[in-house]
Amino acid sequence: MPGLGRRFQPGQSGNKAGRPRQDKTITELARAYGPRAIEVLAELMNDPKASASARAIAADRILDRAYGKAAQAVGVTVGATRPIADYSDAELSAIIAAAQPAPLEAAREDEQLPPDPKKVN
């Protein structure tokens, strides 16, 4: 027998089917328009009255969806490296000093704003 204020026995669910599914997710809605979006892009790509940049963008988007985005090449140049133990104390100090942010200059008195009268006592 259920306890006071309970409609179900312990261990029983009042909603065995679970939470009701919402109509459609945003992704499902967007996918429903996918084929038409490709058609529109293709029409734009083939439209001689469209600007060259619009046609190129449409072609690029179609290719991205068909083959995926092109791999991005990243170039990194690394100078000669050597173990940290090979650096002198002076070299390490110079590296640390170069990495420190520059100290903020104290504002000159003529550049300081007057105190806000609303915030004074």
Backbone as a printed PyTorch tensor [residue, N CA C, xyz], in Angstrom:
tensor([[[  0.8450,  -1.1790,   0.0000],
         [  0.0000,   0.0000,   0.0000],
         [  0.8900,   1.2420,   0.0000]],

        [[  0.5860,   2.2210,  -0.8550],
         [  1.3890,   3.4360,  -0.8960],
         [  1.2940,   4.1970,   0.4120]],

        [[  2.3850,   4.9380,   0.7030],
         [  2.3990,   5.7480,   1.9060],
         [  1.5080,   6.9590,   1.7430]],

        [[  1.3800,   7.7220,   2.8170],
         [  0.5460,   8.8970,   2.8140],
         [  1.0450,   9.8880,   1.7680]],

        [[  0.1920,  10.3430,   0.8770],
         [  0.5470,  11.2950,  -0.1580],
         [  1.2300,  10.6590,  -1.3720]],

        [[  1.3350,   9.3270,  -1.3880],
         [  1.9510,   8.6440,  -2.5240],
         [  0.8800,   7.9000,  -3.2990]],

        [[  0.9750,   7.9700,  -4.6300],
         [ -0.0020,   7.2720,  -5.4570],
         [  0.5020,   5.9100,  -5.9030]],

        [[  1.8250,   5.6560,  -5.7370],
         [  2.4120,   4.4200,  -6.2480],
         [  3.1960,   3.7180,  -5.1560]],

        [[  3.2890,   2.4200,  -5.2960],
         [  4.0870,   1.6160,  -4.3820],
         [  5.5610,   1.9950,  -4.5320]],

        [[  6.3760,   1.8650,  -3.5060],
         [  7.8060,   2.0960,  -3.6460],
         [  8.3730,   1.1820,  -4.7390]],

        [[  9.1930,   1.7470,  -5.6030],
         [  9.7820,   0.9720,  -6.7010],
         [  8.9520,   0.9830,  -7.9640]],

        [[  7.7420,   1.5170,  -7.9250],
         [  6.9010,   1.5950,  -9.1120],
         [  6.9560,   3.0110,  -9.6720]],

        [[  6.9790,   3.1010, -10.9860],
         [  7.0140,   4.4030, -11.6280],
         [  5.6130,   4.7850, -12.0610]],

        [[  5.3340,   6.0440, -11.9460],
         [  4.0570,   6.5350, -12.4330],
         [  4.1180,   6.8660, -13.9170]],

        [[  5.2950,   6.7780, -14.5130],
         [  5.4660,   7.1030, -15.9340],
         [  6.4230,   6.0790, -16.5350]],

        [[  5.8990,   4.8650, -16.7690],
         [  6.7420,   3.7780, -17.2520],
         [  7.3250,   4.0500, -18.6330]],

        [[  6.6420,   4.8200, -19.4390],
         [  7.1460,   5.1190, -20.7850],
         [  8.2270,   6.1970, -20.7550]],

        [[  8.4370,   6.8350, -19.6280],
         [  9.4400,   7.8780, -19.5280],
         [  8.8890,   9.2250, -19.9200]],

        [[  9.7950,  10.1570, -20.0130],
         [  9.4170,  11.5210, -20.3550],
         [  8.8920,  11.5700, -21.7830]],

        [[  7.7980,  12.2870, -22.0330],
         [  7.2820,  12.3460, -23.4050],
         [  8.2750,  13.0670, -24.3210]],

        [[  8.4560,  12.5320, -25.5080],
         [  9.3830,  13.1080, -26.4640],
         [  8.7960,  14.3960, -27.0270]],

        [[  9.6700,  15.3980, -27.1530],
         [  9.2130,  16.6360, -27.7590],
         [  9.0660,  16.3950, -29.2510]],

        [[  8.3320,  17.2780, -29.9070],
         [  8.0330,  17.0680, -31.3190],
         [  9.2950,  16.8190, -32.1400]],

        [[ 10.1710,  17.7920, -32.2360],
         [ 11.4020,  17.6380, -32.9900],
         [ 12.4730,  18.5110, -32.3700]],

        [[ 13.6850,  18.0690, -32.4680],
         [ 14.7820,  18.8950, -31.9820],
         [ 15.1600,  19.8810, -33.0780]],

        [[ 15.9570,  20.8560, -32.7280],
         [ 16.4220,  21.8470, -33.6940],
         [ 17.2020,  21.1670, -34.8090]],

        [[ 18.0280,  20.1870, -34.4480],
         [ 18.8230,  19.4880, -35.4540],
         [ 17.9170,  18.7790, -36.4580]],

        [[ 16.8840,  18.1290, -35.9630],
         [ 15.9630,  17.4290, -36.8690],
         [ 15.2490,  18.4190, -37.7900]],

        [[ 14.8610,  19.5710, -37.2320],
         [ 14.2040,  20.5840, -38.0580],
         [ 15.1500,  21.1040, -39.1350]],

        [[ 16.4060,  21.3720, -38.7490],
         [ 17.3850,  21.8760, -39.7070],
         [ 17.6530,  20.8400, -40.7970]],

        [[ 17.7460,  19.5840, -40.4180],
         [ 17.9980,  18.5220, -41.4100],
         [ 16.8440,  18.3740, -42.3810]],

        [[ 15.6560,  18.6940, -41.9300],
         [ 14.5060,  18.6110, -42.8300],
         [ 14.6410,  19.6080, -43.9760]],

        [[ 15.3060,  20.7390, -43.7170],
         [ 15.5080,  21.7550, -44.7520],
         [ 16.8140,  21.5650, -45.5220]],

        [[ 17.6100,  20.5800, -45.1370],
         [ 18.9060,  20.3560, -45.7600],
         [ 18.8650,  20.1830, -47.2720]],

        [[ 18.0440,  19.2800, -47.7880],
         [ 18.0250,  19.0950, -49.2390],
         [ 17.6450,  20.3680, -50.0010]],

        [[ 16.6810,  21.1070, -49.4940],
         [ 16.2810,  22.3500, -50.1700],
         [ 17.3900,  23.3920, -50.0750]],

        [[ 18.0890,  23.4340, -48.9460],
         [ 19.1810,  24.3840, -48.7980],
         [ 20.2780,  24.0930, -49.8230]],

        [[ 20.5640,  22.8360, -50.0580],
         [ 21.5600,  22.4730, -51.0670],
         [ 21.0700,  22.8930, -52.4480]],

        [[ 19.7740,  22.6920, -52.7130],
         [ 19.2160,  23.1140, -54.0050],
         [ 19.3590,  24.6290, -54.1860]],

        [[ 19.0630,  25.3950, -53.1440],
         [ 19.1760,  26.8500, -53.2260],
         [ 20.6260,  27.2520, -53.4770]],

        [[ 21.5510,  26.6120, -52.7590],
         [ 22.9630,  26.9040, -52.9790],
         [ 23.3700,  26.5820, -54.4150]],

        [[ 22.8720,  25.4540, -54.9310],
         [ 23.2060,  25.0780, -56.3070],
         [ 22.6160,  26.0810, -57.3020]],

        [[ 21.3850,  26.5400, -57.0460],
         [ 20.7820,  27.5390, -57.9270],
         [ 21.5880,  28.8330, -57.9050]],

        [[ 22.0030,  29.2450, -56.7190],
         [ 22.7950,  30.4580, -56.5810],
         [ 24.1510,  30.2920, -57.2730]],

        [[ 24.7550,  29.1390, -57.1020],
         [ 26.0540,  28.8730, -57.7180],
         [ 25.9690,  28.9470, -59.2410]],

        [[ 24.8460,  28.5080, -59.8040],
         [ 24.6720,  28.4690, -61.2600],
         [ 24.0220,  29.7230, -61.8360]],

        [[ 23.6360,  30.6710, -60.9760],
         [ 22.9480,  31.8730, -61.4320],
         [ 23.9610,  32.8860, -61.9780]],

        [[ 23.9250,  33.1590, -63.2810],
         [ 24.8930,  34.1140, -63.8440],
         [ 24.6540,  35.5480, -63.3630]],

        [[ 23.4700,  35.8470, -62.8540],
         [ 23.1820,  37.1940, -62.3670],
         [ 23.7110,  37.4220, -60.9530]],

        [[ 24.0230,  36.3350, -60.2380],
         [ 24.5420,  36.4570, -58.8780],
         [ 25.9770,  36.9620, -58.9410]],

        [[ 26.3830,  37.6400, -57.8920],
         [ 27.7590,  38.1450, -57.8620],
         [ 28.7320,  36.9690, -57.8190]],

        [[ 29.9390,  37.2320, -58.2610],
         [ 30.9570,  36.1760, -58.2770],
         [ 31.2410,  35.6760, -56.8710]],

        [[ 31.2500,  36.5830, -55.8900],
         [ 31.5340,  36.1480, -54.5200],
         [ 30.4010,  35.2810, -53.9710]],

        [[ 29.1580,  35.6090, -54.2750],
         [ 28.0270,  34.7980, -53.8140],
         [ 28.0760,  33.4080, -54.4490]],

        [[ 28.4300,  33.3570, -55.7220],
         [ 28.5270,  32.0630, -56.4090],
         [ 29.6640,  31.2270, -55.8250]],

        [[ 30.7850,  31.8840, -55.5260],
         [ 31.9210,  31.1620, -54.9590],
         [ 31.6010,  30.6420, -53.5560]],

        [[ 30.9260,  31.4500, -52.7530],
         [ 30.5560,  31.0250, -51.4050],
         [ 29.5860,  29.8490, -51.4730]],

        [[ 28.6320,  29.9030, -52.3790],
         [ 27.6780,  28.8010, -52.5260],
         [ 28.4060,  27.5220, -52.9210]],

        [[ 29.3310,  27.6220, -53.8730],
         [ 30.0900,  26.4450, -54.2940],
         [ 30.9180,  25.9040, -53.1360]],

        [[ 31.5320,  26.8060, -52.3660],
         [ 32.3540,  26.3950, -51.2300],
         [ 31.5180,  25.6530, -50.1920]],

        [[ 30.3250,  26.1540, -49.9060],
         [ 29.4630,  25.5030, -48.9140],
         [ 29.0170,  24.1230, -49.3940]],

        [[ 28.7280,  24.0060, -50.6630],
         [ 28.3290,  22.6940, -51.1970],
         [ 29.5020,  21.7180, -51.0680]],

        [[ 30.6940,  22.1630, -51.4290],
         [ 31.8630,  21.2880, -51.3240],
         [ 32.1490,  20.9110, -49.8700]],

        [[ 31.9740,  21.8440, -48.9550],
         [ 32.1900,  21.5370, -47.5380],
         [ 31.2560,  20.4310, -47.0700]],

        [[ 30.0060,  20.4870, -47.4900],
         [ 29.0510,  19.4750, -47.0550],
         [ 29.2740,  18.1490, -47.7620]],

        [[ 29.7490,  18.2070, -48.9930],
         [ 29.9610,  16.9780, -49.7470],
         [ 31.2350,  16.2530, -49.3160]],

        [[ 32.3130,  17.0110, -49.0830],
         [ 33.6160,  16.3840, -48.8310],
         [ 34.2340,  16.7460, -47.4940]],

        [[ 33.5940,  17.6200, -46.7410],
         [ 34.1650,  18.0710, -45.4820],
         [ 35.0780,  19.2570, -45.7210]],

        [[ 35.3650,  19.9680, -44.6590],
         [ 36.2290,  21.1350, -44.7960],
         [ 37.6520,  20.6790, -45.0430]],

        [[ 38.3710,  21.4680, -45.8290],
         [ 39.7580,  21.1480, -46.1340],
         [ 40.6040,  21.2440, -44.8660]],

        [[ 41.6200,  20.4040, -44.7870],
         [ 42.5200,  20.4310, -43.6420],
         [ 43.2760,  21.7480, -43.6200]],

        [[ 43.4500,  22.2900, -42.4470],
         [ 44.1720,  23.5420, -42.2880],
         [ 45.6230,  23.2310, -41.9560]],

        [[ 46.5290,  23.7590, -42.7510],
         [ 47.9460,  23.5760, -42.4720],
         [ 48.3940,  24.6200, -41.4640]],

        [[ 49.1140,  24.1790, -40.4650],
         [ 49.6040,  25.0850, -39.4430],
         [ 51.1170,  24.9720, -39.4320]],

        [[ 51.7620,  26.0910, -39.6590],
         [ 53.2190,  26.0880, -39.6490],
         [ 53.7480,  26.6000, -38.3310]],

        [[ 54.6580,  25.8630, -37.7490],
         [ 55.2730,  26.2650, -36.4960],
         [ 56.7770,  26.2050, -36.6860]],

        [[ 57.4200,  27.2990, -36.3940],
         [ 58.8710,  27.3310, -36.4850],
         [ 59.4360,  27.2880, -35.0810]],

        [[ 60.2770,  26.3220, -34.8510],
         [ 60.8870,  26.1650, -33.5430],
         [ 62.3810,  26.3700, -33.7030]],

        [[ 62.9190,  27.2420, -32.8780],
         [ 64.3490,  27.4910, -32.9210],
         [ 65.1080,  26.3160, -32.3380]],

        [[ 66.3940,  26.4260, -32.3520],
         [ 67.2310,  25.3860, -31.7740],
         [ 66.8960,  25.2370, -30.2960]],

        [[ 66.7760,  24.0290, -29.8440],
         [ 66.4550,  23.7880, -28.4480],
         [ 67.6360,  23.1070, -27.7780]],

        [[ 67.7470,  23.3580, -26.5140],
         [ 68.7770,  22.6780, -25.7400],
         [ 68.2410,  22.4480, -24.3400]],

        [[ 68.7920,  21.4990, -23.6430],
         [ 68.2800,  21.2000, -22.2970],
         [ 68.4370,  22.4040, -21.3700]],

        [[ 67.5160,  22.5370, -20.4340],
         [ 67.5100,  23.6730, -19.5150],
         [ 68.7920,  23.7240, -18.6970]],

        [[ 69.3630,  22.5800, -18.4200],
         [ 70.5970,  22.5360, -17.6230],
         [ 71.7680,  23.1920, -18.3440]],

        [[ 71.6870,  23.3140, -19.6600],
         [ 72.7760,  23.9160, -20.4280],
         [ 72.7350,  25.4460, -20.4260]],

        [[ 71.6660,  26.0450, -19.9310],
         [ 71.5640,  27.5050, -19.8950],
         [ 72.2960,  28.0450, -18.6680]],

        [[ 72.9150,  29.1960, -18.8290],
         [ 73.5570,  29.8380, -17.6820],
         [ 72.4960,  30.5790, -16.8750]],

        [[ 72.8710,  30.9750, -15.6630],
         [ 71.9480,  31.7380, -14.8290],
         [ 71.5620,  33.0600, -15.4910]],

        [[ 72.5170,  33.6940, -16.1560],
         [ 72.2450,  34.9640, -16.8310],
         [ 71.2440,  34.7690, -17.9700]],

        [[ 71.3880,  33.6680, -18.7230],
         [ 70.4500,  33.3940, -19.8270],
         [ 69.0550,  33.1250, -19.2850]],

        [[ 68.9670,  32.3570, -18.2140],
         [ 67.6530,  32.0680, -17.6220],
         [ 67.0100,  33.3300, -17.0760]],

        [[ 67.7920,  34.1830, -16.4370],
         [ 67.2600,  35.4500, -15.9190],
         [ 66.7400,  36.3260, -17.0520]],

        [[ 67.4590,  36.3520, -18.1890],
         [ 67.0220,  37.1490, -19.3370],
         [ 65.7230,  36.6050, -19.9120]],

        [[ 65.5850,  35.3010, -19.9670],
         [ 64.3480,  34.6870, -20.4850],
         [ 63.1790,  35.0280, -19.5720]],

        [[ 63.4010,  34.9220, -18.2590],
         [ 62.3340,  35.2310, -17.2970],
         [ 61.9540,  36.7010, -17.3760]],

        [[ 62.9430,  37.5720, -17.4710],
         [ 62.6660,  39.0130, -17.5330],
         [ 61.8880,  39.3580, -18.7980]],

        [[ 62.1980,  38.7000, -19.9040],
         [ 61.4950,  38.9780, -21.1580],
         [ 60.0460,  38.5130, -21.1040]],

        [[ 59.7780,  37.5030, -20.2690],
         [ 58.4230,  36.9610, -20.1920],
         [ 57.5410,  37.7230, -19.2180]],

        [[ 58.1120,  38.5570, -18.3800],
         [ 57.3390,  39.3060, -17.3890],
         [ 56.6160,  40.4650, -18.0630]],

        [[ 55.3770,  40.7490, -17.6600],
         [ 54.6700,  41.8980, -18.2270],
         [ 55.3310,  43.1950, -17.7750]],

        [[ 55.2360,  44.1820, -18.6150],
         [ 55.8050,  45.4890, -18.2770],
         [ 55.0290,  46.0750, -17.1060]],

        [[ 55.7080,  46.7380, -16.1570],
         [ 54.9870,  47.3400, -15.0240],
         [ 54.1220,  48.4920, -15.5070]],

        [[ 52.9760,  48.6210, -14.8940],
         [ 52.0680,  49.7160, -15.2320],
         [ 52.6360,  51.0130, -14.6930]],

        [[ 52.5880,  52.0410, -15.5050],
         [ 53.0400,  53.3440, -15.0480],
         [ 51.9710,  53.9480, -14.1540]],

        [[ 52.4140,  54.5590, -13.0860],
         [ 51.4610,  55.2130, -12.1920],
         [ 50.8430,  56.3920, -12.9390]],

        [[ 49.5660,  56.5400, -12.8060],
         [ 48.8790,  57.6340, -13.4920],
         [ 49.3390,  58.9580, -12.9210]],

        [[ 49.5710,  59.8980, -13.8010],
         [ 49.9510,  61.2350, -13.3300],
         [ 48.7460,  61.8900, -12.6770]],

        [[ 49.0240,  62.7740, -11.7490],
         [ 47.9380,  63.4000, -11.0010],
         [ 46.9840,  64.1740, -11.8940]],

        [[ 47.5140,  64.7780, -12.9730],
         [ 46.6310,  65.5630, -13.8350],
         [ 45.7620,  64.6730, -14.7180]],

        [[ 46.0860,  63.3630, -14.8070],
         [ 45.2800,  62.4480, -15.6150],
         [ 44.2570,  61.7000, -14.7720]],

        [[ 44.3490,  61.8100, -13.4510],
         [ 43.4350,  61.0820, -12.5960],
         [ 42.0710,  61.7610, -12.5860]],

        [[ 41.0420,  60.9390, -12.5100],
         [ 39.6830,  61.4510, -12.4460],
         [ 39.3690,  61.9040, -11.0320]],

        [[ 38.5470,  62.9300, -10.8940],
         [ 38.1470,  63.3400,  -9.5380],
         [ 37.2770,  62.2450,  -8.9180]],

        [[ 37.2530,  62.1550,  -7.5970],
         [ 36.4290,  61.1270,  -6.9560],
         [ 34.9550,  61.3330,  -7.2610]],

        [[ 34.2400,  60.2360,  -7.3120],
         [ 32.8100,  60.2910,  -7.5690],
         [ 32.1120,  60.7810,  -6.3010]],

        [[ 31.4100,  61.9190,  -6.3710],
         [ 30.7720,  62.4440,  -5.1590],
         [ 29.7120,  61.5040,  -4.5880]],

        [[ 29.1360,  60.6540,  -5.3910],
         [ 28.1150,  59.7310,  -4.8920],
         [ 28.7300,  58.6260,  -4.0430]],

        [[ 30.0130,  58.3360,  -4.2940],
         [ 30.6620,  57.2520,  -3.5620],
         [ 31.4310,  57.7240,  -2.3400]],

        [[ 31.5480,  59.0390,  -2.1690],
         [ 32.2640,  59.5790,  -1.0050],
         [ 31.3120,  59.5940,   0.1660]],

        [[ 31.6790,  58.9540,   1.2420],
         [ 30.8980,  58.8680,   2.4640],
         [ 29.4750,  59.1650,   2.2060]]])
